[in-house]
Amino acid sequence: MSAAVGNGRDASRSTPLRVDAQRNLEHVLRAAREVFGELGYGAPMEDVARRARVGVGTVYRRFPSKDVLVRRIAEEETSRLTDQARTALGQEDEPWSALSRFLRTSVASGAGRLLPPQVLRVGVADEQDDGVGYDEARVPQQRTQPGSGELRLVPEAPGNSVEDDSGAAALLDVVGQLVERARTAGELRADVSVSDVLLVIATAAPSLPDAAQQAAASARLLDILLEGLRSRP
């Protein structure tokens, strides 16, 4: 991450704000979550400004580039997902209940539409691959069964990978614990990985214009996907 991005991000968090400036920042962040959740992180800053009902200059004063705003939203979403996973891990004794609780909570919150880009950038390498030149996939890292290849993280830019992002690493770690517990208990298919679980979150969170339809579609789709994850005798 460039120094400019890092400085912009730090400034957006640490600079004391007047009441009206703080209110504008909250409007911008709320609008960004909505716009990026509906249109993806490729949505222009102008759309965020319109949703927040502020001038685009106001957005750029707080976030010097779209990359800074995207990282802010992605970091907050990563933290929220990690908290949801830790809550499920700590409050559910049954491994399958813990995993399914995490998935239901995450999907209901719309987290799948805001999964951080750095979590979703990985490469798939076969056993003969030395780690160079593997194909890019849109799913996150986790080990797979012997003989089925390995998912390796692909840096977004030199020196900027998920391993360098403590928030993303924490998310992958705690979801990995949920997956390992359920797999060890024989309740999760042996070939299911963290990548599959995060893909379920992304898949089961469609963006539909009607909120009720969206909630119903997400719940129905998640029920189907959960059945696919469970281990059967």
ZILINCOR-V256479 format. One record per helix or strand of 3 or more residues. SS is the DSSP state (H for helix, E for strand). FROM is the first residue (numbers start at 0). LEN is the number of residues. If there is no record, write none. Layout:
# ZILINCOR-V256479
ss->SS from->FROM len->LEN
ss->SS from->FROM len->LEN
This chain:
# ZILINCOR-V256479
ss->H from->2 len->12
ss->H from->18 len->21
ss->H from->44 len->8
ss->H from->55 len->7
ss->H from->65 len->26
ss->H from->94 len->14
ss->H from->110 len->4
ss->H from->116 len->4
ss->E from->121 len->4
ss->E from->134 len->3
ss->E from->149 len->4
ss->H from->161 len->3
ss->H from->165 len->19
ss->H from->193 len->10
ss->H from->210 len->19
